[in-house]
Amino acid sequence: MTRDRKVVSAVVLWLTFAFLVWNVIFDRILVLAGRRYSYDAVVQFRSTGTYLRIDEVMRPAIAYGVRVASLIAVLIAVGAVLLIREAARRDAKRSAARRT
């Protein structure tokens, strides 16, 4: 496998990992918001007799989930690309030293 192909493979794998992490974080935030809504809706109905609308809880949770998940995924992707670039540079330097 050529060096360029190794770099491309590493980048693709890390970007896939960042995408999967994004999905897990976003899903977890929404699950927790749904549980919080269920609890708060029961408490509000028992205490006041009014219904808590799901939109009041889930819309902010979606926005928060997108922000947090995107930040983490971008940090993973940027860190991975920087580390892959450094590894490729060192590998090229090592290969050049062997040839001489």
N, C-alpha and C positions, 0 to 999 in steps of 0.2 A: 504494500500500500504506500502510495507516495505521501510526502509530507503535507501537501495541500489537501489531499483527500482526508488525511487524519485530522487536520484542523477543521475542515468542514464537518466531519462526523462528530467531533467534539462539540462544536458550536450547536449543531442540530440537537444532540443529546441534552445539552444544558438548557437550550431554549424549550425543549419538550418538558424537561424537569420543572422549569420556571412556570410553564403553562399549567402543569399538574398541581404545583403548589398554589398557584392562583385559585384554581378551582376548589381545592380543599379548604383554603382559608375563607373564601367567599361563602362556600356552603356552610361551614361551621358557624360563621357569623349569622347567617340567615336562620339556621336551626335554633341557635340560642335566642334570637329575636322572636321566633315563633313560640318558643317555650315561655319567654317573658310575656308575650302578648296573651297567651292562654291564662297564665296566672293573673296578670293585671286585669284582664277582662272579667274574670270571676270575682275578684276582689271588688272591682268597681261596681259590678252589677249587684253584689250583695250589700254594698254599703250605700249606694245611691239609687239603685234601680235603673240606671242608664247603661247603655251599651258602649263599650270602647270599640271604636272603629279600627279595623286591622290596618287600614291605610295610614293611620296616625303613628303606628309603630313600625310597620314594615318599610315604608318609603324612606325614612331616615336610615334604617338598618341597611337597605340596599345601597344607598349612597356611601355610607360608612364602609360597608363591605368592599365595594369597588375601590375606594381609596386605599384601604389597608392592603388588600390583596394585590393591587397594582403596584404599590410601593415596594412590597416584599419581592414580587416577581421581577420588577425592574432592577432591584438591588442584586438579586441572584444573577440575572442576565448580564448586567454590566460587570459584576465581579468575575463571572465565568469568562467573559470575552477578554477581560484584562489579563486574567491568569493564563488563558490559552495563548494569547499573544506573547506573553512573557515566556511560556514554555516553548513555543515555536521558535522564538528568537534564540533561546539558549540551545535548543536542538540544532539550529542552523549553525551557530557558532561552534558547537562541539563537532558537527560533521565537517566543517571547514578546517578545524584543527587536525582532524584525523587525516584529511587529504594531503596536508602539507608535511 
